[in-house]
């Protein structure tokens, strides 16, 4: 499992899977877009924690994504002094393309599987996801460890 996580988390792999949708976009930018798509608008500091990069790195990443028309800065309505990053329409469309690329990859991986095998894999992966979240919550009751 560690080998799969390492492969799928590698910059080369992420770039290869998403290159048709976003030629030239680096893996950290792909991950940033995916996180904003999954979790919604967030402060740059929260995005930096989730990406496990420093504030200056997240600033460079979001500047490039903003120039590409994928991310915009807004104001946090809960705290007018703080900024929020959110996806633009183009950013949301890009995230949909990333999901489609992942779906194509999974179809290719499972091409020789029976429907029963695919159903069982989905069932077990869903269970694994749920149990992993419960484990994480027990380990980090105060919230996301990132």
ABEGO torsion letter per residue (X at the ends): XAAAAAAAABAAAAAAAAAAABBGBBAAAAAAAAAAAAAEBBBAAAAAAAAGBBAAAAAAAAAAAAAAGABBBBBBAABAABBBBBBBAAAAAAAAAAAAAAAAAAAAAAAABBAAAAAAAAAAAAAAAAAAAAAAAAABAAEBAX
